[in-house]
């Protein structure tokens, strides 16, 4: 079942794009997603991305020109 958050005043709902992002094999298997910041801004906006990631219990990182989504809830340890 696909989970959609409701942002009635947002012009960037783009449910098909969000579905595609979070229905990838990497997302379903607890992997890593990387998307260009400009792509996120164009398709759904960072506020909606943050809300979608939080709703799933995932983590979101800003790395240079990309957003990196860690699609699991296990502990993460930075080594250096």
N, CA, C and O atoms as a GROMACS GRO file, in nm:
protein
  320
    1UNK      N    1   0.084  -0.118   0.000
    1UNK     CA    2   0.000   0.000   0.000
    1UNK      C    3   0.089   0.124   0.000
    1UNK      O    4   0.179   0.136   0.083
    2UNK      N    5   0.064   0.214  -0.090
    2UNK     CA    6   0.141   0.336  -0.100
    2UNK      C    7   0.088   0.439  -0.002
    2UNK      O    8  -0.032   0.462   0.007
    3UNK      N    9   0.179   0.499   0.071
    3UNK     CA   10   0.141   0.601   0.169
    3UNK      C   11   0.162   0.738   0.107
    3UNK      O   12   0.271   0.769   0.059
    4UNK      N   13   0.058   0.820   0.109
    4UNK     CA   14   0.068   0.956   0.059
    4UNK      C   15   0.038   1.052   0.173
    4UNK      O   16  -0.058   1.034   0.246
    5UNK      N   17   0.121   1.151   0.186
    5UNK     CA   18   0.095   1.257   0.283
    5UNK      C   19   0.016   1.366   0.213
    5UNK      O   20   0.034   1.391   0.094
    6UNK      N   21  -0.070   1.429   0.285
    6UNK     CA   22  -0.156   1.530   0.226
    6UNK      C   23  -0.102   1.671   0.254
    6UNK      O   24  -0.090   1.712   0.369
    7UNK      N   25  -0.071   1.741   0.149
    7UNK     CA   26  -0.029   1.880   0.156
    7UNK      C   27  -0.121   1.957   0.062
    7UNK      O   28  -0.083   1.986  -0.052
    8UNK      N   29  -0.243   1.991   0.107
    8UNK     CA   30  -0.343   2.048   0.017
    8UNK      C   31  -0.302   2.179  -0.049
    8UNK      O   32  -0.353   2.210  -0.157
    9UNK      N   33  -0.214   2.256   0.010
    9UNK     CA   34  -0.175   2.385  -0.048
    9UNK      C   35  -0.049   2.377  -0.132
    9UNK      O   36  -0.003   2.478  -0.184
   10UNK      N   37   0.007   2.258  -0.146
   10UNK     CA   38   0.132   2.242  -0.219
   10UNK      C   39   0.105   2.220  -0.368
   10UNK      O   40   0.026   2.132  -0.403
   11UNK      N   41   0.169   2.298  -0.456
   11UNK     CA   42   0.152   2.275  -0.599
   11UNK      C   43   0.234   2.157  -0.649
   11UNK      O   44   0.217   2.116  -0.764
   12UNK      N   45   0.322   2.102  -0.567
   12UNK     CA   46   0.414   1.998  -0.611
   12UNK      C   47   0.383   1.864  -0.547
   12UNK      O   48   0.470   1.806  -0.482
   13UNK      N   49   0.263   1.813  -0.562
   13UNK     CA   50   0.230   1.684  -0.502
   13UNK      C   51   0.292   1.569  -0.581
   13UNK      O   52   0.351   1.479  -0.521
   14UNK      N   53   0.282   1.571  -0.712
   14UNK     CA   54   0.344   1.476  -0.804
   14UNK      C   55   0.350   1.334  -0.747
   14UNK      O   56   0.458   1.276  -0.734
   15UNK      N   57   0.235   1.278  -0.714
   15UNK     CA   58   0.227   1.144  -0.656
   15UNK      C   59   0.294   1.037  -0.741
   15UNK      O   60   0.361   0.950  -0.685
   16UNK      N   61   0.280   1.037  -0.874
   16UNK     CA   62   0.348   0.933  -0.953
   16UNK      C   63   0.500   0.935  -0.935
   16UNK      O   64   0.564   0.830  -0.928
   17UNK      N   65   0.559   1.054  -0.928
   17UNK     CA   66   0.704   1.063  -0.911
   17UNK      C   67   0.745   1.011  -0.774
   17UNK      O   68   0.843   0.938  -0.762
   18UNK      N   69   0.669   1.048  -0.669
   18UNK     CA   70   0.698   0.998  -0.533
   18UNK      C   71   0.682   0.847  -0.527
   18UNK      O   72   0.764   0.778  -0.467
   19UNK      N   73   0.576   0.795  -0.590
   19UNK     CA   74   0.556   0.650  -0.591
   19UNK      C   75   0.676   0.581  -0.655
   19UNK      O   76   0.725   0.481  -0.603
   20UNK      N   77   0.721   0.634  -0.767
   20UNK     CA   78   0.836   0.574  -0.836
   20UNK      C   79   0.959   0.575  -0.748
   20UNK      O   80   1.033   0.477  -0.742
   21UNK      N   81   0.982   0.686  -0.679
   21UNK     CA   82   1.100   0.698  -0.594
   21UNK      C   83   1.099   0.596  -0.481
   21UNK      O   84   1.198   0.526  -0.459
   22UNK      N   85   0.988   0.587  -0.409
   22UNK     CA   86   0.983   0.502  -0.291
   22UNK      C   87   0.942   0.358  -0.320
   22UNK      O   88   0.937   0.275  -0.229
   23UNK      N   89   0.913   0.327  -0.447
   23UNK     CA   90   0.885   0.188  -0.485
   23UNK      C   91   1.001   0.124  -0.559
   23UNK      O   92   0.984   0.016  -0.616
   24UNK      N   93   1.116   0.186  -0.559
   24UNK     CA   94   1.234   0.126  -0.620
   24UNK      C   95   1.281   0.007  -0.538
   24UNK      O   96   1.249  -0.004  -0.419
   25UNK      N   97   1.357  -0.080  -0.600
   25UNK     CA   98   1.411  -0.196  -0.530
   25UNK      C   99   1.496  -0.153  -0.411
   25UNK      O  100   1.488  -0.213  -0.304
   26UNK      N  101   1.578  -0.050  -0.430
   26UNK     CA  102   1.664  -0.002  -0.321
   26UNK      C  103   1.582   0.043  -0.201
   26UNK      O  104   1.615   0.011  -0.087
   27UNK      N  105   1.475   0.116  -0.225
   27UNK     CA  106   1.391   0.164  -0.115
   27UNK      C  107   1.323   0.048  -0.044
   27UNK      O  108   1.315   0.046   0.079
   28UNK      N  109   1.274  -0.047  -0.120
   28UNK     CA  110   1.203  -0.161  -0.062
   28UNK      C  111   1.295  -0.256   0.014
   28UNK      O  112   1.251  -0.322   0.108
   29UNK      N  113   1.422  -0.262  -0.026
   29UNK     CA  114   1.515  -0.356   0.037
   29UNK      C  115   1.606  -0.290   0.140
   29UNK      O  116   1.705  -0.350   0.183
   30UNK      N  117   1.576  -0.167   0.179
   30UNK     CA  118   1.655  -0.101   0.282
   30UNK      C  119   1.786  -0.044   0.232
   30UNK      O  120   1.883  -0.034   0.307
   31UNK      N  121   1.789  -0.006   0.106
   31UNK     CA  122   1.910   0.047   0.047
   31UNK      C  123   1.922   0.198   0.055
   31UNK      O  124   1.866   0.262   0.145
   32UNK      N  125   1.995   0.254  -0.040
   32UNK     CA  126   2.026   0.396  -0.044
   32UNK      C  127   1.972   0.454  -0.174
   32UNK      O  128   1.987   0.395  -0.281
   33UNK      N  129   1.908   0.570  -0.164
   33UNK     CA  130   1.863   0.644  -0.282
   33UNK      C  131   1.941   0.774  -0.289
   33UNK      O  132   1.967   0.838  -0.187
   34UNK      N  133   1.977   0.814  -0.410
   34UNK     CA  134   2.043   0.943  -0.429
   34UNK      C  135   1.972   1.015  -0.542
   34UNK      O  136   1.953   0.961  -0.650
   35UNK      N  137   1.933   1.139  -0.515
   35UNK     CA  138   1.867   1.220  -0.617
   35UNK      C  139   1.927   1.360  -0.615
   35UNK      O  140   1.959   1.414  -0.509
   36UNK      N  141   1.942   1.417  -0.732
   36UNK     CA  142   1.994   1.552  -0.747
   36UNK      C  143   1.898   1.652  -0.683
   36UNK      O  144   1.776   1.641  -0.698
   37UNK      N  145   1.953   1.749  -0.612
   37UNK     CA  146   1.871   1.849  -0.543
   37UNK      C  147   1.781   1.925  -0.640
   37UNK      O  148   1.667   1.958  -0.606
   38UNK      N  149   1.831   1.954  -0.759
   38UNK     CA  150   1.750   2.026  -0.858
   38UNK      C  151   1.631   1.943  -0.902
   38UNK      O  152   1.522   1.996  -0.925
   39UNK      N  153   1.651   1.812  -0.914
   39UNK     CA  154   1.541   1.722  -0.951
   39UNK      C  155   1.434   1.720  -0.843
   39UNK      O  156   1.315   1.725  -0.874
   40UNK      N  157   1.476   1.713  -0.718
   40UNK     CA  158   1.380   1.714  -0.606
   40UNK      C  159   1.303   1.845  -0.605
   40UNK      O  160   1.181   1.846  -0.591
   41UNK      N  161   1.374   1.957  -0.619
   41UNK     CA  162   1.309   2.088  -0.619
   41UNK      C  163   1.207   2.099  -0.732
   41UNK      O  164   1.099   2.155  -0.714
   42UNK      N  165   1.241   2.045  -0.848
   42UNK     CA  166   1.153   2.052  -0.964
   42UNK      C  167   1.030   1.962  -0.948
   42UNK      O  168   0.919   2.000  -0.985
   43UNK      N  169   1.050   1.842  -0.894
   43UNK     CA  170   0.942   1.743  -0.891
   43UNK      C  171   0.849   1.753  -0.771
   43UNK      O  172   0.727   1.748  -0.788
   44UNK      N  173   0.903   1.769  -0.649
   44UNK     CA  174   0.816   1.769  -0.530
   44UNK      C  175   0.854   1.874  -0.426
   44UNK      O  176   0.771   1.907  -0.341
   45UNK      N  177   0.974   1.925  -0.430
   45UNK     CA  178   1.019   2.020  -0.329
   45UNK      C  179   1.076   1.949  -0.207
   45UNK      O  180   1.036   1.838  -0.174
   46UNK      N  181   1.170   2.014  -0.142
   46UNK     CA  182   1.240   1.951  -0.030
   46UNK      C  183   1.150   1.933   0.091
   46UNK      O  184   1.166   1.836   0.164
   47UNK      N  185   1.055   2.022   0.114
   47UNK     CA  186   0.966   2.008   0.230
   47UNK      C  187   0.885   1.880   0.222
   47UNK      O  188   0.869   1.809   0.321
   48UNK      N  189   0.832   1.851   0.105
   48UNK     CA  190   0.755   1.728   0.088
   48UNK      C  191   0.846   1.605   0.097
   48UNK      O  192   0.806   1.503   0.153
   49UNK      N  193   0.967   1.614   0.041
   49UNK     CA  194   1.061   1.503   0.053
   49UNK      C  195   1.091   1.474   0.199
   49UNK      O  196   1.088   1.358   0.240
   50UNK      N  197   1.120   1.577   0.277
   50UNK     CA  198   1.147   1.559   0.420
   50UNK      C  199   1.029   1.490   0.488
   50UNK      O  200   1.048   1.397   0.566
   51UNK      N  201   0.908   1.535   0.459
   51UNK     CA  202   0.789   1.476   0.522
   51UNK      C  203   0.773   1.329   0.483
   51UNK      O  204   0.739   1.246   0.567
   52UNK      N  205   0.796   1.297   0.356
   52UNK     CA  206   0.784   1.159   0.309
   52UNK      C  207   0.889   1.069   0.374
   52UNK      O  208   0.859   0.957   0.414
   53UNK      N  209   1.011   1.119   0.384
   53UNK     CA  210   1.119   1.041   0.445
   53UNK      C  211   1.089   1.018   0.593
   53UNK      O  212   1.103   0.906   0.642
   54UNK      N  213   1.048   1.122   0.664
   54UNK     CA  214   1.014   1.107   0.806
   54UNK      C  215   0.900   1.009   0.828
   54UNK      O  216   0.904   0.928   0.920
   55UNK      N  217   0.798   1.016   0.742
   55UNK     CA  218   0.682   0.928   0.757
   55UNK      C  219   0.722   0.781   0.745
   55UNK      O  220   0.656   0.694   0.804
   56UNK      N  221   0.827   0.753   0.671
   56UNK     CA  222   0.873   0.615   0.654
   56UNK      C  223   0.978   0.575   0.757
   56UNK      O  224   1.017   0.458   0.763
   57UNK      N  225   1.022   0.669   0.838
   57UNK     CA  226   1.124   0.639   0.937
   57UNK      C  227   1.263   0.627   0.877
   57UNK      O  228   1.353   0.569   0.939
   58UNK      N  229   1.283   0.681   0.756
   58UNK     CA  230   1.412   0.678   0.690
   58UNK      C  231   1.492   0.801   0.732
   58UNK      O  232   1.447   0.881   0.813
   59UNK      N  233   1.613   0.814   0.676
   59UNK     CA  234   1.699   0.930   0.704
   59UNK      C  235   1.733   1.000   0.574
   59UNK      O  236   1.747   0.937   0.469
   60UNK      N  237   1.747   1.132   0.582
   60UNK     CA  238   1.778   1.213   0.465
   60UNK      C  239   1.902   1.295   0.492
   60UNK      O  240   1.913   1.360   0.596
   61UNK      N  241   1.996   1.292   0.398
   61UNK     CA  242   2.120   1.369   0.409
   61UNK      C  243   2.135   1.456   0.286
   61UNK      O  244   2.097   1.416   0.175
   62UNK      N  245   2.190   1.574   0.305
   62UNK     CA  246   2.227   1.662   0.195
   62UNK      C  247   2.376   1.646   0.174
   62UNK      O  248   2.456   1.675   0.263
   63UNK      N  249   2.414   1.599   0.055
   63UNK     CA  250   2.555   1.571   0.025
   63UNK      C  251   2.588   1.642  -0.107
   63UNK      O  252   2.554   1.593  -0.215
   64UNK      N  253   2.654   1.756  -0.096
   64UNK     CA  254   2.686   1.833  -0.216
   64UNK      C  255   2.560   1.874  -0.290
   64UNK      O  256   2.473   1.940  -0.233
   65UNK      N  257   2.550   1.834  -0.416
   65UNK     CA  258   2.433   1.867  -0.499
   65UNK      C  259   2.324   1.761  -0.494
   65UNK      O  260   2.230   1.765  -0.573
   66UNK      N  261   2.336   1.665  -0.403
   66UNK     CA  262   2.242   1.554  -0.395
   66UNK      C  263   2.176   1.544  -0.259
   66UNK      O  264   2.227   1.594  -0.159
   67UNK      N  265   2.060   1.478  -0.258
   67UNK     CA  266   1.998   1.430  -0.135
   67UNK      C  267   2.017   1.280  -0.134
   67UNK      O  268   1.995   1.212  -0.234
   68UNK      N  269   2.058   1.228  -0.021
   68UNK     CA  270   2.079   1.084  -0.004
   68UNK      C  271   1.979   1.036   0.101
   68UNK      O  272   1.973   1.089   0.212
   69UNK      N  273   1.901   0.935   0.064
   69UNK     CA  274   1.800   0.879   0.153
   69UNK      C  275   1.845   0.739   0.193
   69UNK      O  276   1.868   0.654   0.108
   70UNK      N  277   1.858   0.717   0.323
   70UNK     CA  278   1.890   0.584   0.376
   70UNK      C  279   1.757   0.519   0.411
   70UNK      O  280   1.686   0.566   0.501
   71UNK      N  281   1.724   0.413   0.342
   71UNK     CA  282   1.590   0.354   0.348
   71UNK      C  283   1.580   0.240   0.449
   71UNK      O  284   1.528   0.133   0.418
   72UNK      N  285   1.628   0.264   0.568
   72UNK     CA  286   1.609   0.168   0.677
   72UNK      C  287   1.619   0.244   0.808
   72UNK      O  288   1.654   0.362   0.811
   73UNK      N  289   1.587   0.174   0.916
   73UNK     CA  290   1.585   0.237   1.049
   73UNK      C  291   1.699   0.187   1.138
   73UNK      O  292   1.704   0.219   1.256
   74UNK      N  293   1.790   0.111   1.081
   74UNK     CA  294   1.900   0.058   1.161
   74UNK      C  295   1.999   0.169   1.196
   74UNK      O  296   2.003   0.272   1.129
   75UNK      N  297   2.077   0.149   1.302
   75UNK     CA  298   2.175   0.251   1.342
   75UNK      C  299   2.276   0.280   1.230
   75UNK      O  300   2.311   0.192   1.152
   76UNK      N  301   2.320   0.404   1.225
   76UNK     CA  302   2.422   0.447   1.130
   76UNK      C  303   2.535   0.507   1.210
   76UNK      O  304   2.514   0.587   1.301
   77UNK      N  305   2.657   0.467   1.176
   77UNK     CA  306   2.774   0.518   1.247
   77UNK      C  307   2.870   0.578   1.145
   77UNK      O  308   2.908   0.511   1.049
   78UNK      N  309   2.908   0.702   1.165
   78UNK     CA  310   3.005   0.767   1.078
   78UNK      C  311   3.144   0.726   1.123
   78UNK      O  312   3.178   0.742   1.241
   79UNK      N  313   3.225   0.674   1.032
   79UNK     CA  314   3.358   0.623   1.068
   79UNK      C  315   3.467   0.728   1.057
   79UNK      O  316   3.566   0.720   1.130
   80UNK      N  317   3.454   0.825   0.972
   80UNK     CA  318   3.554   0.932   0.964
   80UNK      C  319   3.495   1.055   0.902
   80UNK      O  320   3.564   1.156   0.887
   0.00000   0.00000   0.00000
